[in-house]
Amino acid sequence: MKKYSMEHVMRFVVFSILGIIIFFIPITIGGKSTIPLDHVVSYILKIPYFQEIYGGLLVVIGAVLPFITRTWNKNTTTTIFSVLNILAIPFVYMALMKTGPDFLMNKDVIPFIYSKIVVPVVTIVPIGAAFLALLINYGLMEFVGVFMRPIMRPLWKTPGRSAIDAVASFVGSYSVALLITNRVFKEGKYTAKEAVVIATGFSTVSATFMIIVAKTLNLVDIWNLYFWATVIVTFLVTAVTARIYPISKKADAYYQGVQGNVEKAVIHDKFKVAFEEAMETASQAEGIFIGTYHHLRDGLNLAFKIAPSLMAIGVLGIVIANHTPVFNILAYLLYPFTFVTGFEEPFLVAKALSLGIAEMFLPAVLVTKLSFEVRMLVAITCVSEVLFFSASIPCMMATEIPIKLSDYFIIWFERVALSILISIPVIYAVKLIM
């Protein structure tokens, strides 16, 4: 085994342990049990006028920045969303001034989007980015990746190191997971196809937000069963979508000609190989302060891109859901899948799930009075769908991950349909265990 200095060993061990604690180990402070990163963000959000000033500035600056830098018209999709993002400015004004048309100022529209989505997400993105160096700069991804290769590659067609992405999403948030995916993709450690699988397959809402869904649908009493049922369904659905169009047609190419870092199969001496790969990364990494600065800078740039999209697209999505028949059409497409479940009110369930593409929480609101099976189906599917326009899709669009607008709709439909079908036996299994 090649010898490494004690400094490099300590870099790997200390920073990796810190990263695991900050991103993955829930601790209880003030009666709230969550990961330390979430505690940090919660304290920041309590700073007087932070939400109003920080959130408002990021939305306004983010909306006008593409026009200042002249990047607003680099392609059709960018042009459309840059123009739509201008709507974020009057929307955020209404949020801050608490004034505007009733259909927009309903507590489930502008107030919800701004206070529950925009501000928390654009706060956690740069703060999470600052700590990301601990996870991806000093060897932890390489170390874990060696042991996870026999699992991740056969099941999800992704490298072993992507296991960190998957876990980060469920215990942290999709925004943190997407930061990891985007960074690792740009470093040449994921191909375009692998990055798309990871972004659209693992970057779902956090366990913290899943608790809100469970409370709404009266499933808190079986929280552990609900959580693991959702993890199983989400990962099984991803195993299928990774093998079908449009993801199957994505290029096995690395970011802008970057030399790819391809993982090799390891049969023997896994710990030795894992340690050596981790040491190699730790020995070449930047210092902690420089690494943290670079990640924080990237996180702030991403936050500027995300903020206006979350505000504009989130509000528009909910308005369309509430005031147009668009989602009735989607409901008819999903109806065959909800019908074969044999559960009650299949069309209502289909309509509820169709709302998920606008905002993942909306489906839960429509089925609170229905049977356990329906509530469980909706609770699982609104998480395993992964994609929704109020948050996760704008976050993905702000990254370098190559996903077309049409891809989002197709993958969303595939994930919802598959989630419904795969959830049926899982729900009956949960009932047997209860």
N, C-alpha and C positions, 0 to 999 in steps of 0.2 A: 504494500500500500504506500502510495506517495505521501511524504511527510508534509504537513501543513503547519504554519506557525500557530501558536496559542491564540494570537489575536484573531485569526480567521476562524478557529474552532469556537472561540467565545462569540464572535459575530453571529455564527450560525445558531449556536445553542441559545444565547441570551435573547437575540432579536426574534428568533422563531417562537420561543416560549412567550415573549411579550405579545407577539402577533396573535398567537393562539388564544391567549387570555383576552385581549382586546376585542377580537372578532368572534370568538366561539364559546367562551365560558360565561354563562349567565351568573351575575352576582346580585344580591338584594341590597338596595340602598333606599332608605325611606319607604320601605314596604313595597317597592317596585323591583321585580326580578327581571333583568334583561342583560344583554351583553354590555360591557363597559363603554363601547363606542356609542351605544344608544343613550346611556347615562350622560355622557359628555354632551351629546347633541341636545338632550332634554334640558340640561343646565344652561346651555347657550341660548336656547329658545326662550328661557325665562328672563333673559336680560331685558330691562325696560326698553321698549320701542325697537328692539332688535328685529322682530318679525316685520313690522311696518317698514322700517328703513331698509334693511338688508333685502328683504323679498321684493319690495317695490323697485329698488335700484337695479337689482339683477334682471327683473322682468323688462324694465324700460331700456336699460343699456343693451341687454341681449336682443331686444326687438330691433333696435336701430343699428347695431353693430354690423350686420351683413351689408347694409347700405353704405356705411362709412368705409368698410374694407373692400367694397365692390365684389363681394362673393355671393350676393343674393341671387344671381342669375346664372350660376355655373351649369345648372341643368334644370329640366322642367320641374322635377320634384322639389328641388331647393327653391326655385322661384315661387311655386305655389305656397309652400310652407312659410317662406320669408314674408310674403304678402299677408297670409293669414295671421302670422305672429304679430303684425301691427295691431290687430284687435286686442292683443294682450294689454296694451297701454290703457285704453278706456276700461277694460275689465278690471285691471288692478286699481285704477282710480276709484271705481265703484266699490271695490273690496275695502279700500282704505277709508273712503269717505262714508261708507255704509249707506249709499244712496244709488238708486237706479231703478229700472223697470222691475215690477214685482216678479215676473217670470225668471229674471236673472238673479234677483236678490233673495229668492227662496233659499232657505238654509242648506238645501242639498245641491245648489248650483254654485254661484260665485263664492259665497262664504266657505263652502266645503272644499272646493278646488284650491282656493288660496291658502286657507289655514291648515287643511289636513293633507294636502298633496304638495303644492308648490313650495311653501316655506320649509317643511321638513326635508323634502328631497334635495333642494338646492343648498340646504345646510349640511346634510349628511354627506353629500358628494365631495366637497372639498375637504371636510374634516376626515371622512373615511379615506380619501386619497392620501392625506398626509401620513396616515398610519399604514398605508398599503406597502410602503417600502419594507416593513417588517415581514410581510407575507411573501413577497415576490422577489426581493432583491438579494436575500442572504441565504438561499438554498432550501427553504422549506418546501416549495413547490416541487423541486427536483427530488428531494428526499422522499416525500409522500408519493410522488409520481412513479417511482421505481416499483413500489409495492402495489400500486393501483393499476398498472399497465395491463395485467391479465384480466381485469374486470372492465375497465373503461373502454378499451379498444374493441373487444368483441361485442359488448352490449350497445355502446353508444357511438362507436367509431371516432372516439376522441382520445387524446393522449392521457396518460395516467395523471399528469399534473392538473388536468381539468377537474379532478375530484375536489380540489380546494375551491374552485369556482362554484361547484354544485352546493357544497356545504355553506359557503359564504352567503349564498342567496337565501337559504332557508333560515339561517340564524341571524343574518344581517339584513340585507335588502337587495332587491334587483339592481338598484343603482350602484351599490358596492360591487356586486358580482359583475356588472357590465364594465365598471372601471377596470377590474382585474382582466376581464376578457379582452377589452380593447387594448390595454397596455401590453399584454402577453402576445396578442396577435401582431401588434406593430413591432414587437421584438423578434418576430419570426419563429415563435414557439407554437403557434397554431396556424394551420392553413385557413384559407377563406371559408371552406366548407366546415372545418372544425369549429371556427369562431361562430358561424351561423347556428350550428347544432347547439352549442353551449349557450349562446345568447337567447335563442328562441325556445330552448328546452329546459334550461336550469334556472334562468333569471326571473324567478317568480317572486311574489310578495313574501315578506319575512314571516317567521312564526309569530312575531308580535302582532302583525296585522291579521294573521289567521285567527288569533284569539278574538279579535273584534268580530270576525265572521261567525265564529263559534258561539259567541255571546248572542249575536243577533238571531241566530237560528236555534238557540236553546240546545246547544251541543257541548256546553262547557263540562257537563258531568261526565262526558266520555272523551275529554280532550285528547288524551294519549292515543286512543283508538282512531279518532278523527285525524290527528296529525300524521300518524304512520300510514293510515289509509291514503291520505293525500300524497305523501312522499312516494308510496308505491305506485299509485296511478300516474303521477307526474312523470316518474322515471320510465315507466313502461310505455307511456305515450311517446316520450322522446326517443325511445329505442325504435319505435315504428316510424316516426316522422323523419328520423335521420336517414331512412332507407327509401323514402318516396319523394316524388316531386313536390315542391321545387328544390328542397335541400339536396336531394341526390344529384342534381345537375350543377350544383355549385362547384367552382374550380378548386382543385387540390393544389392551389398556388399560394405562395407566401406574399405578405404585404409589400407591394411596390418593389419587387425584386430583392427583398431582404433575404439573406442566406438562411434557409430553414434549419431549425434545430430539431432534428428528427429523433424521437426516442427509439432506442434499440431494445429488443427483447432481452430480458435478464433471467437466466435459468438458475444459476448458482450464485452463492455469496451475495444475496440481495442486499443485506445490510451494508456490506462493504462497498458495493457499487453505489448504493443510495448515499452513503456518507461521502464517498469520493465526488459524486456529482454535486452534492450540496457544497462541499468544500471548494470545488472549482468555481462555482457561482459566487460563493462568499468572498473568495480571494480576488475576484475581478470586479466586485461591486464597489459603487461609490460609497463614501463615508455616509453615516446616518443623517447628518445635517444636510448635505448636498442632495442625497436621495430623497429625503423628506421634502425639501424645497421643490425639487422637480415634480414630485407627485402632487404636491399642493397646487403648484402652478397649473398642471394638467387638469386637476379637479376643478379649479376656478374657471378655466376655459370651458370645460364641459358644462359647468353650472350656468354660465352665460348663455350657452346654446340651448340648454334644457328649459330654463325658466320661462321664456315667452311661449314655448311650445306647450308646456304643461298648462299654462294659464289659458291660452287661446284654444288649443285643440281640446283640452279637458272640458271647458265650458261649452264649446260648440257641440261636442259629443253628447253631453247630457241634455242640451236643448233639443238636439235632433231626436234623441231617445224619448224625450217627454212630449214633443209637439209635432212629430211627423210619423208617417206609417212605415218609414224605412225599416224599422226593426221588426215590424209585422212580416215583411218579406223574408227577412233572415229567419224569423220564427218558422215559416213554412218550410224552409230548407232543413231546419233542425228537427222538425216535427216527426219525420219517420224514425229518427233515432230515439226521441223521448217516448214515442208510441210503443216501440218494441220492449221498453223497460217493463211495461205492465203496471207502472205506477200511476197514481191518480193525476188528473188534470194535465195530460201530456202537452196540449197546446200552450197552456199557461206556463208550464215549465220551459217549453221551447222559447216562448217570448222572453221569459226571465233570463234564460241563458244567452239569448241574442243581445241583450243589453250589456253583456260582459265585455264586448269589444269597445264600448264607450268608456266604461268604468267597471272594474272587476267587482266592486261592492254592490252595484245595482241589482244583480240577480237575487241576492239574499233578501232584499227588501220585499220582493213580490211573493215569496213563498213561506213567510214566517208562520202561517196558520195551517200549512199542509202537513202531510204525514212525515214520520221520521225518515222513511226511504227517500222522499222528495227533498227534504231539507238536507240530508246527507249528500245526495247526488249534486245538488246545487253548491253546497259548501265545498265539496271536492273539486268540482269542475271550474268554479270561478277562480280557483287558485291554479289548477293544472293547465288552464288555457294559456297562461303566461302573458299573452299579448293583449293590451288594451290602450286605447288612444288617450286616456287622461294622464297616463304616466309612462308605462314601460316602453311603448312604441316611440314617443318623442325622445326618450333617453337613448334608445337604440339608434335612432336617426341622427343623433348628435355624435355618434362614434364613427369610426372608420370601417366598421363591419359592413360588408357588401350585401345589403338586403334591399330589394326593390319594394316600392309601395304595394304592388300587387302581391308580392310574397307574403306580406303581413296578413292580408285577408285570407289567402289560401291556407297558410300555416295555422292561422287562428281557427278556421273552420275545421281543418283536419284535427286539431288538438281537442276542440270541443266535442266533435262527433266521436272520436276515439275515447275521450274521457268518459262520455256517457256509457259507451259499451263496456269498457273495462271496469267501470265503477260498479256495474250490476252485481257480479259475483263478489266483489270486495265488500259491498254493503251488506249482502246476505251473510258473509263471513263475520262481519262486525256484529250483526244481530245475534249470531250464534254465540259469540264470545261474551256479549253483554250479560 
